[in-house]
Amino acid sequence: MKTRLLLALSSFLSLFALLTATAGAQAVVQAYQTDSTLQVGMIVQLAANDTSKIQPATQSASDKIHGVVVAANDAPFALSGAHNSRQAYAATSGDYRVLVTDQNGPVKKGDYIAVSSLDGIGMKSDTTQDYILGKANENFDGKTNVQGQTNVKDARGGSHTVHFGFVQVGVDIKRNPTYQAEKSNVPDFLQKLTDSVANKPVSAIRIYIGMGILLATVLIVFSLLYSGVRTSMVSLGRNPLAKKSIIRNLFEVVLIGLIVLISGLFGVYLLLKL
């Protein structure tokens, strides 16, 4: 009897693990409202003021990439959203066809895909893009399987022609593993620390403002504690009978110091994070 129970339990656990792994591998597609004209393959982000809506992803907000527009029947199952006349489906993981350009050169299998200067359209990533949509599973050289072309401006203000088409991409939104922040006069350890706290690259000016706030907070707290302890010691020496009152006042000073310190740290965190 005991052996049968163990075999049944083992079979159940194996089946549960198999179902869990299968469900984890399934891509989930969700329906969203949109005020934009979207087509299958476009990279999207959530609208800033309404997370039930999606819009073309922009290069300046690459950390807000949410997924890629897909056809509703392209996913194993879909989560329904609000139904209206302007609805689009977005996938946040899985293998899907994505619109890309050759703006940053031909896309090769294994290249990371980031948002190009054309909103909603990807390109081969390099070390300057901080977030990626995923990894290309096939090539696009800008010569074959071209869906169209357009002109874009480069960093010097000039204009050149880019071509766009579809490539299969393994969607896995994350920080670009090859990203290298621009060199600044901020020490490397401090840059890495603030980047890890904010979970994104932090500009030098924000780092130095944060350091200023933190230094001011520490000085204020130190002054409060030093003054409180000194005053309490002097008062206790002059009037030992007021020990309880003096200790209570010292406790209040310490509490105020902690509040100031926590407020300062929270302010620095918000400065780096937002």
VMD Tcl script that draws the C-alpha trace (Angstrom):
set ca {
  {0.00 0.00 0.00}
  {2.81 2.36 0.95}
  {4.64 1.61 -2.31}
  {1.52 2.40 -4.36}
  {1.06 5.72 -2.56}
  {4.68 6.66 -3.25}
  {4.34 5.74 -6.93}
  {1.11 7.75 -7.22}
  {2.71 10.75 -5.52}
  {5.76 10.52 -7.78}
  {3.57 10.38 -10.89}
  {1.54 13.37 -9.73}
  {4.66 15.44 -9.07}
  {6.11 14.54 -12.48}
  {2.86 15.50 -14.21}
  {2.67 18.77 -12.26}
  {6.27 19.66 -13.20}
  {5.56 18.89 -16.86}
  {2.42 21.03 -16.90}
  {4.20 23.88 -15.11}
  {7.10 23.82 -17.56}
  {4.73 23.74 -20.52}
  {2.68 26.64 -19.19}
  {5.86 28.62 -18.52}
  {6.96 28.10 -22.10}
  {3.66 29.32 -23.50}
  {3.62 32.90 -24.69}
  {0.82 35.06 -23.34}
  {-0.74 37.70 -25.56}
  {-2.92 40.44 -24.12}
  {-5.38 42.77 -25.78}
  {-4.89 46.51 -25.29}
  {-6.60 49.66 -26.43}
  {-4.62 52.02 -28.62}
  {-4.90 55.55 -29.94}
  {-2.14 54.90 -32.49}
  {-2.03 53.16 -35.83}
  {-0.28 49.88 -35.09}
  {0.59 46.97 -37.31}
  {1.78 43.46 -36.59}
  {5.50 43.42 -35.82}
  {5.74 46.89 -34.25}
  {7.50 47.29 -30.90}
  {5.23 48.92 -28.31}
  {5.25 50.46 -24.86}
  {2.46 51.17 -22.39}
  {0.92 54.63 -22.54}
  {2.27 56.86 -19.78}
  {-1.13 57.88 -18.44}
  {-3.08 54.67 -19.13}
  {-1.58 51.20 -18.78}
  {-4.55 49.67 -20.61}
  {-3.26 51.31 -23.81}
  {-0.18 50.69 -25.94}
  {1.68 52.93 -28.38}
  {4.78 52.65 -30.59}
  {7.95 52.37 -28.51}
  {10.39 55.27 -28.77}
  {14.17 55.24 -28.70}
  {14.22 57.88 -25.94}
  {12.12 55.64 -23.66}
  {13.65 52.25 -24.47}
  {13.42 51.23 -20.80}
  {9.63 51.17 -21.23}
  {9.54 48.54 -24.01}
  {6.54 46.31 -23.32}
  {6.39 43.87 -26.23}
  {5.55 43.43 -29.89}
  {2.23 43.66 -31.74}
  {0.98 40.27 -32.90}
  {-2.11 38.82 -34.48}
  {-4.56 37.39 -31.94}
  {-4.28 33.92 -33.47}
  {-0.47 33.93 -33.28}
  {-0.40 32.97 -29.58}
  {-1.28 29.75 -27.73}
  {-3.75 31.73 -25.65}
  {-4.65 35.39 -25.16}
  {-5.87 37.52 -22.29}
  {-8.81 39.62 -23.34}
  {-8.82 43.31 -22.54}
  {-11.31 46.09 -23.02}
  {-13.01 45.72 -26.38}
  {-13.28 48.71 -28.64}
  {-12.82 49.56 -32.29}
  {-9.09 50.27 -31.82}
  {-7.61 47.22 -30.18}
  {-4.24 45.54 -30.61}
  {-2.60 42.43 -29.20}
  {0.87 42.54 -27.66}
  {3.18 39.69 -26.70}
  {5.82 40.14 -24.00}
  {7.65 36.87 -24.66}
  {7.93 34.17 -27.29}
  {9.14 34.01 -30.90}
  {7.46 36.54 -33.20}
  {8.07 38.44 -36.42}
  {9.29 41.97 -35.70}
  {9.70 44.96 -38.00}
  {13.35 46.02 -38.15}
  {15.51 48.37 -40.22}
  {19.10 48.33 -41.37}
  {19.65 51.74 -39.75}
  {22.42 50.33 -37.58}
  {23.65 47.90 -40.22}
  {22.40 44.50 -41.40}
  {20.69 42.38 -38.75}
  {22.29 38.99 -38.27}
  {21.05 35.96 -36.40}
  {22.00 36.36 -32.75}
  {22.02 40.19 -32.78}
  {20.14 41.99 -30.02}
  {17.23 44.10 -31.26}
  {16.64 47.60 -29.89}
  {14.26 50.41 -30.88}
  {15.47 52.46 -33.86}
  {14.90 56.17 -34.46}
  {11.67 55.12 -36.19}
  {9.06 54.71 -33.45}
  {7.90 51.13 -33.10}
  {10.54 49.66 -35.43}
  {13.64 47.82 -34.30}
  {17.26 47.70 -35.43}
  {20.46 45.88 -34.55}
  {21.55 47.00 -31.11}
  {25.03 48.19 -30.21}
  {26.67 49.20 -26.93}
  {24.79 52.52 -26.74}
  {21.24 51.13 -26.37}
  {20.41 50.30 -22.76}
  {17.34 48.07 -23.30}
  {16.54 45.43 -25.90}
  {13.43 43.65 -27.15}
  {15.17 40.32 -27.64}
  {17.49 38.41 -29.96}
  {17.12 37.97 -33.73}
  {16.65 34.40 -34.95}
  {17.32 35.21 -38.61}
  {19.04 37.73 -40.88}
  {17.91 40.94 -42.55}
  {20.43 42.62 -44.86}
  {18.20 45.42 -46.18}
  {18.33 43.95 -49.69}
  {16.10 40.89 -49.61}
  {12.60 40.56 -48.15}
  {12.38 44.35 -47.94}
  {8.93 45.67 -47.03}
  {9.72 49.32 -47.72}
  {12.15 52.17 -47.17}
  {12.23 55.64 -45.69}
  {14.65 58.46 -44.86}
  {16.00 59.11 -41.38}
  {18.29 61.77 -39.97}
  {21.65 60.85 -38.51}
  {23.46 62.41 -35.55}
  {24.95 65.09 -37.82}
  {21.58 66.17 -39.15}
  {22.05 64.53 -42.52}
  {19.50 62.25 -44.13}
  {19.95 58.73 -45.46}
  {17.72 55.91 -46.66}
  {16.99 52.87 -44.49}
  {15.10 49.71 -45.43}
  {12.77 47.73 -43.22}
  {11.42 44.20 -43.15}
  {10.54 41.36 -40.81}
  {12.79 39.06 -38.79}
  {11.90 36.38 -36.29}
  {12.86 37.56 -32.80}
  {12.96 35.71 -29.51}
  {11.22 38.35 -27.37}
  {12.98 38.69 -24.00}
  {12.86 42.29 -22.79}
  {15.81 43.19 -20.56}
  {18.87 45.39 -20.10}
  {21.26 45.19 -23.03}
  {24.09 42.84 -21.95}
  {26.52 44.76 -24.16}
  {25.49 48.24 -22.97}
  {28.31 50.57 -22.03}
  {27.46 53.88 -20.42}
  {29.15 56.97 -21.82}
  {32.27 57.87 -19.94}
  {31.78 60.62 -17.40}
  {33.75 62.13 -14.57}
  {31.83 59.98 -12.08}
  {33.96 57.24 -10.45}
  {33.13 53.80 -11.83}
  {32.12 52.31 -8.47}
  {29.72 55.20 -7.84}
  {28.23 54.94 -11.34}
  {27.70 51.19 -10.93}
  {26.18 51.68 -7.48}
  {23.67 54.30 -8.61}
  {22.83 52.34 -11.77}
  {22.07 49.25 -9.69}
  {19.92 51.25 -7.25}
  {17.93 52.93 -10.04}
  {18.01 49.83 -12.30}
  {18.88 52.11 -15.21}
  {21.73 54.41 -16.29}
  {21.90 57.54 -14.13}
  {23.30 60.83 -15.41}
  {26.26 62.45 -13.68}
  {24.26 65.52 -12.63}
  {21.68 63.37 -10.83}
  {24.45 61.46 -9.08}
  {26.12 64.64 -7.83}
  {22.84 66.21 -6.74}
  {22.03 63.00 -4.88}
  {25.44 63.06 -3.21}
  {24.82 66.67 -2.17}
  {21.46 65.78 -0.64}
  {22.96 62.78 1.14}
  {25.87 64.83 2.51}
  {23.53 67.58 3.71}
  {21.30 64.98 5.37}
  {24.24 63.36 7.17}
  {25.50 66.76 8.40}
  {22.04 67.71 9.70}
  {21.62 64.38 11.49}
  {25.13 64.59 12.97}
  {24.46 68.13 14.21}
  {21.15 67.09 15.78}
  {22.66 64.09 17.55}
  {25.78 65.96 18.70}
  {23.77 68.86 20.02}
  {21.22 66.56 21.67}
  {23.80 64.36 23.39}
  {25.90 67.33 24.53}
  {22.90 69.19 25.91}
  {21.65 66.06 27.67}
  {25.02 65.39 29.30}
  {25.29 68.97 30.53}
  {21.71 68.96 31.83}
  {22.22 65.60 33.57}
  {25.34 66.92 35.30}
  {23.52 70.00 36.53}
  {20.30 68.29 37.55}
  {20.62 64.50 38.11}
  {17.06 64.33 39.40}
  {15.73 65.19 35.92}
  {17.28 62.04 34.44}
  {14.03 60.63 33.05}
  {13.07 63.88 31.37}
  {16.54 64.31 29.90}
  {16.58 60.74 28.51}
  {13.12 61.30 27.01}
  {14.33 64.46 25.29}
  {17.42 62.64 24.01}
  {15.22 59.85 22.63}
  {13.12 62.45 20.79}
  {16.25 63.98 19.26}
  {17.45 60.56 18.10}
  {14.00 59.82 16.61}
  {13.99 63.13 14.74}
  {17.48 62.37 13.44}
  {16.32 58.99 12.13}
  {13.33 60.57 10.42}
  {15.55 63.17 8.74}
  {18.03 60.46 7.65}
  {15.30 58.20 6.21}
  {13.68 61.16 4.43}
  {17.02 62.15 2.91}
  {17.76 58.61 1.71}
  {14.27 58.31 0.23}
  {14.72 61.64 -1.54}
  {18.01 60.47 -3.07}
  {16.37 57.21 -4.17}
  {13.53 59.07 -5.88}
  {16.01 61.40 -7.58}
  {17.94 58.45 -9.03}
  {14.90 56.33 -9.86}
  {12.57 58.83 -11.56}
}
mol new
graphics top color blue
foreach p $ca { graphics top sphere $p radius 0.5 }
foreach p [lrange $ca 0 end-1] q [lrange $ca 1 end] { graphics top cylinder $p $q radius 0.2 }
display resetview
